Amino acid sequence: MTGVTGGGRIRFTDDQRRRLALKGRMLTHREREACCQIVRPDTILAWFRRLAAAKDDSSNIRGMGRPAKGKDVRQLVVNLAGENPRWGYTKIRDALRGLGIEIGRTAVGDILGEAGVEPAPERGRRRTWQAFIRSHIETLYACDFFAVETLGVFGAVRHLVYVGSSS
C-alpha cells in the first residue's frame, strides 16, 4: 500500500544499511524509536548483528588449510608411483623428504587419487610386462635368463636362472 510519500518500501544498498546500523547502534532504544521514521528500530539492530557476524564469518574464504602443492611436486609424486608400483604413500613421502620436499601421506594419497592412480596393492597387481621392462630397462641390458633342468629325488626339476650385473 502506498502512503502519503507515494512509494512502497524503501530499498537500501548494503553500504547504506551498514552506515545506518553503525549510527543506530550508538543510540538508546528510546532514541531509535524517536528518530527512526524509515525503518523499525529492531531492523537497525538486526542489520548491526548481521554486520558484526559477517566480520567473524570466514565461510566465504576459500583455501582453508595448507596451500596445494606445486605442479612439479604433483608430477613427481605421480611419476614415483608409476615407476615404483609397490611403493605406498609412506614410501613415496619418505623418498620426497629425502629430496628435501616436505609432504604428508594424505597429500600423497590425494594427489594420486586426483591423477587416477590406484593405491600400491592394486597398482602392483595390474602392472603389465611392458611396464616392468620400461622401469627396469637400464639394468636389463646386461642380464640373461636361462633354464637348467636337473634330476632331483622326485624327478626332473627346471630351474630358471637369472644372471645380471649389479651396478
Sine and cosine of phi, psi and omega as CSV:
sin_phi,cos_phi,sin_psi,cos_psi,sin_omega,cos_omega
0.00,0.00,0.78,-0.62,0.03,-1.00
-1.00,0.01,0.67,-0.74,-0.03,-1.00
-0.97,-0.22,-0.47,-0.88,-0.05,-1.00
-0.91,0.42,-0.52,0.86,-0.04,-1.00
-0.95,0.31,-0.27,0.96,0.08,-1.00
1.00,0.02,0.03,1.00,-0.03,-1.00
-0.74,-0.68,0.15,-0.99,0.06,-1.00
-1.00,-0.02,-0.72,-0.69,-0.01,-1.00
-0.95,0.31,0.65,-0.76,0.04,-1.00
-1.00,0.07,0.77,-0.63,0.02,-1.00
-1.00,-0.09,0.80,-0.60,0.02,-1.00
-0.97,-0.26,0.51,-0.86,0.12,-0.99
-0.99,0.16,0.22,-0.98,0.03,-1.00
-0.87,0.49,-0.62,0.79,0.01,-1.00
-0.92,0.40,-0.66,0.75,0.04,-1.00
-0.91,0.42,-0.66,0.75,0.05,-1.00
-0.88,0.47,-0.67,0.74,-0.01,-1.00
-0.89,0.45,-0.72,0.69,-0.01,-1.00
-0.91,0.42,-0.68,0.73,0.04,-1.00
-0.90,0.44,-0.63,0.77,0.00,-1.00
-0.91,0.42,-0.68,0.73,-0.01,-1.00
-0.92,0.39,-0.67,0.74,0.02,-1.00
-0.94,0.33,-0.68,0.73,-0.04,-1.00
-0.94,0.35,-0.43,0.90,0.01,-1.00
-0.92,0.39,-0.49,0.87,-0.03,-1.00
-0.98,0.22,-0.24,0.97,-0.03,-1.00
-1.00,0.04,0.40,-0.92,0.11,-0.99
-0.98,0.21,0.14,-0.99,-0.01,-1.00
-0.89,0.46,-0.68,0.74,0.01,-1.00
-0.90,0.43,-0.67,0.74,0.00,-1.00
-0.90,0.44,-0.64,0.77,0.04,-1.00
-0.90,0.44,-0.67,0.74,0.01,-1.00
-0.91,0.42,-0.57,0.82,-0.04,-1.00
-0.96,0.27,-0.60,0.80,-0.11,-0.99
-0.97,-0.26,-0.20,0.98,-0.04,-1.00
-1.00,0.03,0.98,-0.18,0.01,-1.00
-0.98,-0.22,-0.37,0.93,-0.06,-1.00
-1.00,-0.06,-0.48,0.88,0.03,-1.00
-0.69,-0.72,0.34,-0.94,0.05,-1.00
-0.95,0.31,0.51,-0.86,0.03,-1.00
-0.86,0.50,-0.59,0.81,0.02,-1.00
-0.91,0.41,-0.51,0.86,0.02,-1.00
-0.91,0.41,-0.66,0.75,0.02,-1.00
-0.88,0.47,-0.68,0.73,0.03,-1.00
-0.91,0.42,-0.60,0.80,0.04,-1.00
-0.90,0.43,-0.65,0.76,0.04,-1.00
-0.89,0.46,-0.65,0.76,0.00,-1.00
-0.91,0.41,-0.67,0.75,0.03,-1.00
-0.88,0.47,-0.67,0.75,0.04,-1.00
-0.90,0.44,-0.64,0.77,0.03,-1.00
-0.90,0.43,-0.69,0.72,0.01,-1.00
-0.92,0.40,-0.63,0.78,0.01,-1.00
-0.94,0.35,-0.58,0.82,-0.01,-1.00
-0.92,0.39,-0.45,0.89,0.01,-1.00
-0.90,0.44,-0.61,0.79,-0.03,-1.00
-1.00,-0.09,-0.04,1.00,-0.04,-1.00
-1.00,0.09,0.86,-0.50,0.01,-1.00
-0.90,-0.43,0.33,0.94,-0.05,-1.00
-0.93,0.37,-0.40,0.92,-0.01,-1.00
-1.00,0.04,-0.07,1.00,0.01,-1.00
-1.00,0.05,0.88,-0.48,0.03,-1.00
-1.00,0.05,0.25,-0.97,0.05,-1.00
1.00,0.04,0.49,0.87,0.05,-1.00
-0.91,0.41,0.54,-0.84,0.01,-1.00
1.00,0.06,-0.29,-0.96,-0.04,-1.00
-0.97,0.24,0.48,-0.88,0.05,-1.00
-0.93,0.36,0.43,-0.90,-0.02,-1.00
-0.91,0.41,0.46,-0.89,0.03,-1.00
-0.94,0.33,0.44,-0.90,-0.02,-1.00
-0.93,0.37,0.27,-0.96,-0.01,-1.00
-0.85,0.52,-0.65,0.76,-0.04,-1.00
-0.92,0.40,-0.62,0.78,0.03,-1.00
-0.93,0.37,-0.66,0.75,0.01,-1.00
-0.88,0.47,-0.68,0.74,0.01,-1.00
-0.91,0.41,-0.61,0.79,0.03,-1.00
-0.90,0.44,-0.64,0.76,0.04,-1.00
-0.89,0.46,-0.71,0.70,-0.01,-1.00
-0.91,0.42,-0.66,0.75,0.02,-1.00
-0.90,0.44,-0.70,0.72,0.02,-1.00
-0.88,0.48,-0.65,0.76,0.02,-1.00
-0.92,0.38,-0.59,0.81,0.01,-1.00
-0.95,0.32,-0.62,0.78,-0.03,-1.00
-0.99,0.17,-0.36,0.93,-0.04,-1.00
-0.77,-0.64,0.98,0.18,-0.16,-0.99
-0.91,0.41,-0.31,0.95,0.00,-1.00
-1.00,-0.02,-0.11,0.99,0.01,-1.00
-0.97,0.24,0.78,-0.62,0.09,-1.00
-1.00,0.02,-0.13,-0.99,-0.04,-1.00
-0.88,0.47,-0.64,0.77,-0.04,-1.00
-0.92,0.39,-0.69,0.73,-0.01,-1.00
-0.90,0.43,-0.66,0.75,0.04,-1.00
-0.90,0.43,-0.69,0.73,0.04,-1.00
-0.86,0.52,-0.71,0.70,-0.02,-1.00
-0.91,0.41,-0.61,0.79,0.04,-1.00
-0.90,0.44,-0.65,0.76,0.02,-1.00
-0.94,0.35,-0.59,0.81,0.06,-1.00
-0.90,0.44,-0.57,0.82,0.08,-1.00
-0.89,0.46,-0.45,0.89,0.05,-1.00
-1.00,0.01,0.02,1.00,0.00,-1.00
1.00,0.04,0.27,0.96,0.01,-1.00
-0.97,-0.26,0.90,-0.43,0.01,-1.00
-0.99,0.12,0.84,-0.54,0.00,-1.00
-0.44,-0.90,0.48,-0.88,0.00,-1.00
-0.98,-0.19,0.27,-0.96,0.02,-1.00
-0.87,0.50,-0.68,0.74,-0.03,-1.00
-0.90,0.44,-0.64,0.77,0.04,-1.00
-0.89,0.45,-0.66,0.76,0.05,-1.00
-0.88,0.48,-0.71,0.70,0.02,-1.00
-0.88,0.47,-0.66,0.75,0.02,-1.00
-0.90,0.43,-0.68,0.73,-0.01,-1.00
-0.89,0.45,-0.71,0.70,-0.01,-1.00
-0.93,0.38,-0.59,0.80,0.04,-1.00
-0.90,0.44,-0.67,0.74,0.02,-1.00
-0.91,0.41,-0.52,0.86,-0.01,-1.00
-0.99,0.10,-0.09,1.00,0.01,-1.00
0.99,0.17,0.33,0.95,0.02,-1.00
-1.00,-0.04,0.76,-0.65,-0.05,-1.00
-0.98,0.21,0.32,-0.95,0.08,-1.00
-0.88,0.47,0.28,-0.96,-0.15,-0.99
-0.78,0.63,-0.75,0.66,-0.06,-1.00
-0.87,0.49,-0.69,0.73,0.00,-1.00
-0.95,0.32,-0.57,0.82,-0.01,-1.00
-0.89,0.45,-0.66,0.75,-0.03,-1.00
-0.94,0.34,-0.52,0.86,-0.04,-1.00
-0.96,0.27,-0.48,0.87,-0.08,-1.00
-0.99,-0.16,0.29,0.96,-0.03,-1.00
-0.97,0.25,0.70,-0.71,-0.01,-1.00
-1.00,-0.03,0.29,-0.96,0.05,-1.00
-0.88,0.48,-0.63,0.78,0.01,-1.00
-0.89,0.46,-0.64,0.77,0.02,-1.00
-0.92,0.38,-0.61,0.79,0.06,-1.00
-0.88,0.47,-0.74,0.67,0.00,-1.00
-0.88,0.47,-0.68,0.73,-0.03,-1.00
-0.89,0.46,-0.62,0.78,-0.04,-1.00
-0.98,0.20,-0.34,0.94,-0.01,-1.00
-0.91,-0.41,0.23,0.97,-0.10,-0.99
-0.86,0.51,-0.53,0.85,-0.04,-1.00
-0.92,0.40,-0.47,0.88,-0.02,-1.00
-0.97,-0.24,-0.27,0.96,-0.06,-1.00
-0.98,0.21,-0.29,0.96,-0.03,-1.00
-0.91,0.41,-0.39,0.92,-0.06,-1.00
-0.90,-0.43,0.70,0.71,0.02,-1.00
-0.64,-0.77,0.19,-0.98,-0.01,-1.00
-0.52,-0.86,0.56,-0.83,0.10,-0.99
-0.90,-0.44,0.67,-0.74,0.14,-0.99
-0.45,-0.90,0.26,-0.96,-0.04,-1.00
-0.92,-0.40,0.62,-0.79,0.06,-1.00
-0.79,-0.61,0.77,-0.63,0.05,-1.00
-0.97,-0.22,0.76,-0.65,0.02,-1.00
-0.82,-0.57,0.33,-0.94,0.02,-1.00
-0.99,-0.16,0.87,-0.49,0.00,-1.00
-0.94,-0.35,-0.12,-0.99,-0.02,-1.00
-0.89,0.45,-0.60,0.80,-0.06,-1.00
-0.98,-0.18,0.24,0.97,0.03,-1.00
0.87,-0.50,-0.29,-0.96,-0.04,-1.00
-0.96,0.28,0.68,-0.73,0.01,-1.00
-0.81,-0.59,0.73,-0.68,0.03,-1.00
-0.99,-0.17,0.82,-0.58,0.07,-1.00
-0.95,-0.32,0.79,-0.61,0.10,-1.00
-1.00,-0.05,0.82,-0.57,-0.11,-0.99
-0.92,-0.39,0.69,-0.72,0.06,-1.00
-0.90,-0.43,0.82,-0.58,0.04,-1.00
-0.86,-0.50,0.86,-0.50,-0.02,-1.00
-0.57,-0.82,0.24,-0.97,0.04,-1.00
-0.99,-0.10,0.57,-0.82,0.07,-1.00
-0.97,-0.23,0.93,-0.36,-0.01,-1.00
-0.88,-0.47,0.00,0.00,0.00,0.00
